[in-house]
Amino acid sequence: MTDTLQRLAVLGAGSWGTTFAKVLADAGRDVTLWARRESVATAIRDTRRNPDYLPGVDLPENLHGTSDFDAALDGVDAVVLAVPSQALRENMRVFRDSLPARIPVVSLAKGVEIGTGLRMSEVISRVGQIDPERIVVLTGPNLAAEIALTRPTASVLACTDHDRARAVQEACATPYFRPFTTTDVVGAEIAGTGKNIIALACGIADGLGLGLNAGASLITRGLNEVTRLGVELGAVPATFAGLAGLGDLVATCWSPLSRNRTLGGRLAAGMGLDAALEAAGGQVAEGVVSCRSVRDLAVRHKVDMPITEAVYQVCYRHLPPGQMIRFLMDQPHSAE
């Protein structure tokens, strides 16, 4: 596939969907951003802003807001799915009969589905009845607030069809957004999911005042366990040393803009999970769900993931955050 992607629709007007729509528009594409709520679409059209999810950021003139689903998809060369991971199945049931055939479908969701253990590209393929070779996964260090302000970053586009990945690469490359390509979809998705769990652990450790050594240890050992799971599922080990793995992990674990790290800090401060999520103001912290679904996947494949288990125990088994590190420090001694 070598066709130029000029017209694109982004389905989902949250912070990351809006930001990536802006990236595409800044790359010179004609972009339609579909919002479920007409009030959001109207704000985008009338004020060139999305005050609910990306306040203070001006949106380009070639980015058009709409709540009309059919109008958003009319004549597009590619579709971008920007909905939360655990809502993806439900949305694909709605989207699938309207999505144009043969064009690339770009996934922004990071996660593993609870119950099925499916990666997001697998949900898109199975529920949407879409050939896996059409699905392009975007991952990497993608803190929306920074990218919306045109601060530079590099990202990864993963697709088993390298030509499709390159077509999307051309469509979204800007002076501040540099995308690389890979064919390792499994590695890109497992890395993008696992980093949210490790960021939660880092947020807890920082909130408890445990210091930089603890944070660095969580990042490196977290990368180790996420890599083990990915390789067991067929990923390429080198993927986890790159932008999709280490790059995304560092950004999400260290940045105060990270919803998962912030949520971990709230848990460390003594807030219950429900209160901590409510304090996030509707913003999704994927690590809460992912620690459950990834843990299930690890158990199924007999992969040892102690940090994931510790975060799961805090979120779902009422382990006091202060005992999380003790849980990890008491693990059996082993070689690195």
N, C-alpha and C positions, 0 to 999 in steps of 0.2 A: 504494500500500500504506500503510495507516494503522493496522494492527493493533498492539496493545501486545505487546511481547515480554517475557513474564514468566518462562518457563522456558528456560534455555539450557544447552547442553553445550559444554564446552571440551575439545577432543581434543588432549592433549599437556600433560604436567605439568612441563615445564621451568621455568626462572625466569620467562620472559615469559608463558607460558601460565598459570602459577599466579598471577602478579601480575594479569593481566587478569581471571582468574576472581574474584579478590578485589575488583577494581574493580566488576565486575558485581554481586557479592554486596553490596558497600557501597552500590550504587545501588538495593538493595531487590529484586533478582532472585533467583529460585531457581536455583542453579547447580550443575551436576554436572561435576566435573573428572575426566576419564578419564586414567588413568596406565597405561602399558603394563605396568609392574611392580607386582605386588600389594603388595610391601613399601612402595612409595610411597603407594599408595591406602590401605593400612592405617594408615600414619603420619598421613595427613591426617584419616582418620576418628577415630583414637584419641587423637591428641595435638593436633589442630588446627594442625599445622605440616607443612611439606615440608622436612625437614632436608637433603635432598640438593641442592636447588636454591634454596631460599629460607629459609635457617636464621635462626632468631630472630624470625620474623614470625608473629604469631598470625593464623589464618584465621577468618573469620566462621562462625557456626553454620549459616547458610543456604548454605554451600559444602560440597558432599558429594563425597568421593573414592570412586572405584570403578575396578576394572580390568575390569569387565563392560561390554563395548562396547554390547551391545543395551540394557542397563539405562540406560546413560548417555544414549542417544538417545530413550528412551521418552517420548513426549508433549512433545518440546521445540518451542519456537517459533523457534529459531535455533541454528545450529551455528557454533562458532569453531574454526578450524584453527590449531593452535599447534605445528607440526612444522617442523624445519629445511628450508630451501628446496630443497636438493639431495636430500632424502628425500621431497619432496612427491609426486612422481609415483608412487613405490612405495606410499606411504600411500593415495593417492587410488584406486589399484587395489583396495585392501582396503576402503576406506570407501564407495566409490560405490554399491554395491548396498544399503547400509543407510541412507544419508542420506535423511531424509524429503524428499518432493517439495515444491516451491514455497516453502519457507521460506528466509530469508536465510542465506548462508554467508559468514562473516567470516574473512578471511585475515590472519594476523599475520606471515606469512613475507615476508622482504625478499630479493630476489635475481633473477637471470636464470639460467635453466637452461643448464647446459653442454651443448653440442652442438646443441640446438634453438634457442637464443636466445629462448625463450619467457619472458615475464613470469609471475609466480606465478599471477595470476588466469587467464592463458591456459592454464596447466597444469591448474588446477582445472576450468576449463570443458571442455577437450578430453578429459582423462582421466576426469574425473568425470561427463562428459555433463551439465553444469549450465549453464543459461542464463546468459550473462554479466550480465544485469540482476539476477540474484539474488546476485551476488558483491560483497561490500563489503570494501574494503581499508583496514586501519588502519595509519597511519604517523604520522610526526612525531617530536618529541623524547621518546622513550619509554625512558629508562633505568630498567629494571625495579626496581633496588634502591631508587631514590628514590620511585617511585610506590608500591611496596609499603609504604613508610613514610609514605604519604599526603602527600608533599611535592607542591606544586601543579605541574601541567603542562597544556599545551594540546596537542591532537592533531588529526589529520585522518581523516575517514571518506570514502573515495572510492567512488562507485558511479555507473554510468550511469543508474540509476533513483534519482532524488533522494529519492523517498518512502521507499525502503528505507534509504538512508543516514540519513534523519531518524529512522526507527524504531529503528535501532541507536544513533543519537545519544541518543535518549531513554532507551534501556535502560542505557547505560553512563555517563551524566553523574552526577558526584558533586561535592561541594564542592571536591575537590582534582583532579579529572580533567575538563577542559573540552574536549569534542570539537566540532570544526567539520566542515562537510560540503563536498564538491566533487564535480563530475561528471567531473573530469579524472583518470581511473584511470591512464592512461599516464604522465602527469607524476608522480603520486604514487608509482608503483612505480619508475620510473627514478630519481627523486630518492632514494627509500629504499634503493635498491641502490647507487647511486654514492657515497653519503656514507660507506659502509663502506670503500671503496677509498681515499678521500681521508683518512679517519681513520688508516688504516694509514700513509700517507705522513707525516701529521703526527706520529704516534708515532715513526717513524724519525727525523724531523727533530729532535724534542724529545730523543730518546735520544742523538743526536749533539751536543746542546748548541748547535744552530744559532740559537736565539733566537726572539723573538716575531715579528720581521719575517718570518722564513722561514715560520713557522706561519700568519700572516695571509695571506701570499702564496699558500700552498698552498690555504687555504680559499677565497679569492676566485677564484683561477684554476681550482680544482677545481670550484667551482660553475659557472663559465663552461663548462667542457667537458662537465659532466653535463647542463647546460641545452641545449647544442648537440645532444647525442644525443637528448634527450627531444623537442625540437622537430622533429628529423628524423623521429622516429617518430610524430609527431602530437600531442604534448603542447602545453598552453597555456604560453607563457613565464612568465606571472605565477605559476604554481604554484611555480616554483623560487625565487621571492622570498619565499614564505610558509613556514608551519610545516613542510610536507612537504619543502621544499628547504632554505632557509637555516637554519630552526629546528633541524631534525634534524641538519644538517651541523655546526653550532656545538656542539651538545650532544655529538655523537659524537667530534668532533675534539679538544675541550678536556677532557672529563671523564676523570679517572682510573678511573671505573667502566666506561669503554668498553672492551670486549674487543678491538676492532680497534686502537685507539690503544695499548693495553697490549702487544698482540702486536708492533706496530711498534717499540716500545721494546725489546722482547726481541731483535728482529732487529738493531737498532742496537747492542746490547750484545755482539753476536757469536754469539748462539745461532743454530743452523741452524733451518730452518723446522719440521722434524719435532719437534725438541726444544722449540721455542717453543710449538707446538701442544700438546704433551704437558704443558708447564708450565701450560697453561690449565685443566687438570683436567677435561677433557671438555666445557667450555663452547665453543660454536661461535663462531669469528670469521669471519663471512660474507665479509669483504673478501678473504680468501685465495682463495676460490672465485670471487667476483664479479669480481676483477681479470682473471681468465681469460675468463669468459663475457661480460663487458661489452667487453673488448678484442675478442673475436671479433665481437660485434655492431657495434662501431665500425668494424672493418675491412670488414665486410660492407656497411655503409652509407656508407663513405668519410668518416667523421667523425674529425677529428684530436683525440686525447685523450692528450696527452703524460704527464700524471701517472699515468693508468691504465696506460699503457705502461711507465712507470718502475717502478711497483709490481709489475707482471707480471714485469719483468726481474729484480727482486730475488727474488720468490717462486719463479719457475720457470726462470730462466736464469742463476742464481747471480751476478747483478750484486751486488758488495759494497754494502751499504747506504750506505757513505760516498761512493760514486760516484753515488748516486741524484740528489742535488742538482746535481752537475756535469752529469749527463745532461740535466736540465731547464734549467740555466742556459745550456747550449750550444745550445738550440733556436734556430732562425732568428728574427731580430728581426721583430716585427710590430706593427701597431696594436692597441690593446686593443678 
